[in-house]
Amino acid sequence: MQISVSKKTGRVEVTIVGLSGELDGQTYQDFISHARGLYEAGARDVLLDLGELSYISSAGLVALHTVALLLRGEAIPSADDGWASMKAVKKEAGSKPEEHLKLLNPQPDVRNVLEMVGFDRAFEIHANLEEAVGSF
């Protein structure tokens, strides 16, 4: 998996994180570590560009939830708590979507996985960069 980072300013500064390749059991920890570094550097609103992400596994879904918790300023679960994290997302999916982590352009296969587990209700999904940046 490759990670790229850029910034764009709307009402607030938005950190755009592009993921390409696969977000799975071999790469999810790298993504969480990268997100932690961005948070420690001051990033508070993150737009994940998934246009080049070809695959997301359950570990990748855990990573999305973990990064959302990080951006909310909440404790990050340990790797051993991954499935508990997934259950927490399902509970939260009925409430309002994440404010500080939004998704952009997921490929159809990735979007299907997001919808299957209810992440389309937990995260705003945008098709247009300007619209997504303006939504923060």
N, C-alpha and C positions, 0 to 999 in steps of 0.2 A: 504494500500500500504506500502511496505517495501522499504527502500532506503539503499543501501550499497555503500561504497566509497573505492576505491583503487587508486593507482597511478602506472604508467608505463612510462618509459623514452625511447623515440626514439630520433628523432632530437630535440624534446622539451619534457618537462614533460607533460603527459596527465593524467587528472583526469578521472577515469572511475567510472561512477555513474550507479549502477545497480538498476533497478526498477522492483519490482515484485508485482503482484496483479493487481489492477485497477487504472488507472490515469483518474479521473473523477471529477465531480463537488464537491465531498466531499474531494478529496485529492490534487487537483491541486495547491491550495494555499500553502500546506505543501511543495510540490516539489519546488515551486518558492522560498519560504523562505529558504529551504535547499540550493538551487543553489546560492542564494544571499550570504549566509554564506560562501560557498566555494569560491565565487568570492572575497569577502572581505578578505579571508584568502590567496588570491593570485592565485587561479585557473584561467587560461585563455584559456585553451584548454580542452574541455570536450567531452568525448565519452559516450553516453548514451547506456548502454547495456539493450536492450528491450527483451531479450530472455525469461524472466520470467514474462513479462507484458502481461496479458491475455486480457486486454480491454483498449481502449482509447476513451474518449468521446470528444465532441467539446471543453469542458473545458480543457481537457488534451492537445489538439492541441494548444489552446491559451497559455498554460503553456510552450510548446515547443518554440513557437515564442517569448514569453516573456524572456525565458532564453537565446535565441539567441541574442535578443536585449541587454540584460545584458552583455553578453560576448563581444559584439561589443562596449560596453561602451556607449550605447544609453539609453535614458530615458525609463523607464518601464511604460507601460500604466496602468491606474488604472483598478481595476476589472470591473468597469462599462464600460470600453472601449473594452471589450473582443471581440465583433463582429467586431469592427473597426480593431482590431488586426488581426483577421482572414482575412479580406479583404486585409489588407496590405501584408500578406503572399502570397496571391494569386497574387498580383501585382508583388511581388519580385520573385516569382517562376520562371519567365522567365529569370532572371539574373543568375549570377553564384551562386552555392550552398554556404551555410554558411561555413566559414573557421574555426570557433572556436567551433562549435557544430556539431558533427556527430553521426550517429546512428549505432548500432550494433545488428544484429540478431533479428529483429522484428518477432514475431510469425505471421503466415499467416493472421489471422483476423486483427491484428494491422497493418500489412503491407498493407492490402487492404484498410483500412481507410486512411492511409498515401497517398497512390496512388490516391484514390478517390478525395482528396482535393488538390492534387498537391504537397504535402510535399516531395514526392520522387524526385522532381526537386529542392526543396528549401534546402534539406539536403542530404548529401552523406549517403548512406546506405551500410554498409559493412557486410559480412558474416564471416570474419576472424579477430580475435583480433589483431594479429601482423600486418596484412595489414592495419587495421583501425588506429592503433597507428602510423604506418609509414606514413600515409597520412597527418598528421599534419605538 
